[in-house]
Amino acid sequence: DGKKIGFVAGGDHMGICLAGLYVDELTKEGVYKAFFAKDTFAVSGITPNFGITDREISGNVLKFNVRYVGESALQNIEIVKNGQVVQRIVQNGFEWNGRISLDAEKGDYVYVRINCQDGNKIYSSPIYR
């Protein structure tokens, strides 16, 4: 069992990149809790309303909701499991809500990558099974 990481971003590669947190409350304790729970995401150049919510595991099935509302038009939403794209949802427009369901065994990790038409990207932190 190795270390489990959460994604954040920095602007040290000639661009604007930000880290986002899913916090229950906007306090120092809420921020620390989000970091330690790896409830983070990384974005390049945009400030979206983005979230991974309602995670549930039933047997070997992982389910969760994805929400995106932003100023960059979507190109696609990719579900990445163990480093491989396992689902690609082609979507235009400036918002998307959907429920994802996929097989995930113990030791698997899954994250969401959103690709926007202007080249911006969003990465959710992995969900570890």
Secondary structure by P-SEA (a helix, b strand, c coil): ccbbbbbbbcccccbbbbbbbbcccccaaaaaaaaaaccbbbbccccccccccccccccccccbbbbbbccccccbbbbbccccccbbbbbbcccccbbbbbbbcccbbbbbbbbcccccccccccccc
